Amino acid sequence: MNLFVKIFLWFLAAIVLLVCVIVFLNWTVQTEPVVSRWRVSMQYQTTVYTETAGQLYALGGEKEVGEFLGRLRDSDRISEVDLIGVNGRSWLSEGVSANSYPDLMAAALASNTVEIQTHNESALSARQITLADGNKYVFILRWERPRMTPFFGDPPMKYFRYAGLLMTALLLCWALARYLASPIGKLRKATQKLADGDLSARVGNQIGNRHDELSALAKDFDVMAERIESLITSQQRLSRDVSHELRSPLARMNVALEIAKQKMNGDSLPLFARLETESQRLNDMISRLLTLSKLETGLQDFEQHELNLRSLVEQVVSDADFEAGAKGKSVKITTATDCRVVGSDNLLRSAVDNILRNAVRYTREGTAVEVSLTNSDGHATLRVVDHGSGVPDAELSNLFRPFYRVGEARDRGSGGTGLGLAIAEQAVKLHNGTIVAKNIGDGLEVEIRLNCVAP
């Protein structure tokens, strides 16, 4: 689960919890005050209704009282109105008697105040009344319990309010999560670009006018990237300049060696042969270093055109097999499929040649380096497999670093400069391809993948 989803869900959970707490507090805070006010209202209105009934009886008799009780029964809040005499006889009531509410009547007659009995869904209030004719009754009212208005109202509006609240929460959580996670995503993309070799990757101008820890992190990243770019550029420039400056004295040294060879005697021949070999090796190293520097910095222009990759590989394999035969080794093609790519003939030839030379150098004597070229899913895949000692898995990612060697098996005694695979990697990258190395069986496999031209 990525950071954006985590932040979004945490914000959403916090809002849902907050709404639940607000609803609960609203219910607990309002319930008791509402009930208390209801009791006070019942006491007051029962007193008022009792006195009104007595006055109406004195003015208009039973007819006026009956009409008044009828109006009370039509009220939404009152469901029952009774007048019950002390002798148990009901008057202007609806089939009730003293036996219906014995405790309530006894309490009302004894106290001469309003008495209340509360039930689950209703409440009874009672107060004695003495009419103008001297008869004593108990005036009883049944009140419907007041219902609190739901926090989100009554249907169907409450469902619209639920939907509105949910949409608001989702949009707010999405906006907050986006605001927090967006800079991290941009930092991650910039980091990936930097790791892929794009030293110009920056993220500060993408953060906006933020003034928080994430914007500070973005600025620190830009400072780090700028420093890395400066160091690597300086290193590449130094390598290129040093290599270029070394070529002139090296050329003069070779001229001096040729002159010295003409004047040497027989005893000095092995020494001069050794000097010539080392000079040639140094010249080759400088040439490769200059090539790598140009590829890394993009200073080398190369012409791209459509070419037959199979034909190119067969030519390079033929040359490599001829050189390998002198060392008791061979290079052979196991599979070769026609495929055409767009690129530079010289760069691709150099990449394949360097990989084959490296494989021939480390494969065991009497074995063959196996080369296969396949075309599938619009990609050309070239595999070169040697039968050497392989490479420790932890070192595989370092094989394409300049001047890198692994242990004793791949040291200077093997004759390598440590630049061949680095040059091959840069050449493949310039063609938007990939190159990887992995251990397979008793040797090492190097795989190149390039985009093919549609037939």
Secondary structure by P-SEA (a helix, b strand, c coil): ccaaaaaaaaaaaaaaaaaaaaaaaaaaacaaaaaaaaaaaaaaaaaaaaaaaaaaaacccaaaaaaaaaaaaacccccccccccccccccccccccccccaaaaaaaaacccbbbbbcccbbbbbbbbbccccbbbbbbbbbccccccccccccaaaaaaaaaaaaaaaaaaaaaaaaaaaaaaaaaaaaaaaaaccccccccccccccccaaaaaaaaaaaaaaaaaaaaaaaaaaaaaaaaaaaaaaaaaaaaaaaaaaaccccaaaaaaaaaaaaaaaaaaaaaaaaaaaaaaccbbbbbccccaaaaaaaaaaaaaaaaaaacccccccbbbbbbbbccaaaaaaaaaaaaaaaaacccccccbbbbbbbcccbbbbbbbbcccccccccccccccccccccccccccccccccaaaaaaaaaaaacbbbbbbbcccbbbbbbbbbbccc
